[in-house]
Amino acid sequence: MKLFPALLAAITILASGAGVYAYAQQRNAPATAEQTERSPDALERLRDWVMDNNGTERAFDNQYWNNHEAGLYVEARTGEALFVSTDKFDSGSGWPSFTRPVDPNNIVMRETTRWACAGSKFGHLGHVFDDGPRGSGGQRFCVNSCAIRFIPRAQMEAQGYGRYIALVDAGTVAAR
């Protein structure tokens, strides 16, 4: 009978789904530039681990969790447009969080909370939870910074992302 409580706990953890895939870390202090800036080789190794092996980078120690600049977030390998800065919010989790993708067809959901970019042969990007802002649909797309790249608003046209400028400038979903 001692096996029953352990089995019940395991079933509860598996059934809850979200707790299995991601967790928030305590934020003691903002990450320094030295912590978030990595050598190209280190960043590529981290990206491979996250995207190819379903890893998760450290909270509050990643490039975009605290980025507030206007622009577009794209998949790091393929450049597929994923999120605009106006749909980014501070979830307190230490990872960049968004309320919705630019185009739902650009992502593929896996299992219960994992998701991936459709254009990258389904490389793991992050997790989706149902604890996002209710006024924006209630979802939180929690993303690993190493799996995305940020295109500042001023560079979007030159880099071929001009069609998304209106979404960045609008600041609301009304433009969609």
Secondary structure as UniProt FT lines:
FT   HELIX           3..16
FT   HELIX           18..21
FT   HELIX           33..36
FT   HELIX           40..53
FT   TURN            59..60
FT   TURN            65..66
FT   STRAND          71..75
FT   TURN            76..78
FT   STRAND          81..84
FT   HELIX           85..87
FT   STRAND          88..89
FT   STRAND          97..98
FT   HELIX           104..106
FT   STRAND          107..110
FT   TURN            111..113
FT   STRAND          114..117
FT   HELIX           118..120
FT   STRAND          124..129
FT   HELIX           134..136
FT   STRAND          140..143
FT   HELIX           145..147
FT   STRAND          148..152
FT   HELIX           153..155
FT   TURN            156..160
FT   HELIX           162..164
FT   HELIX           165..170
FT   HELIX           173..175
//
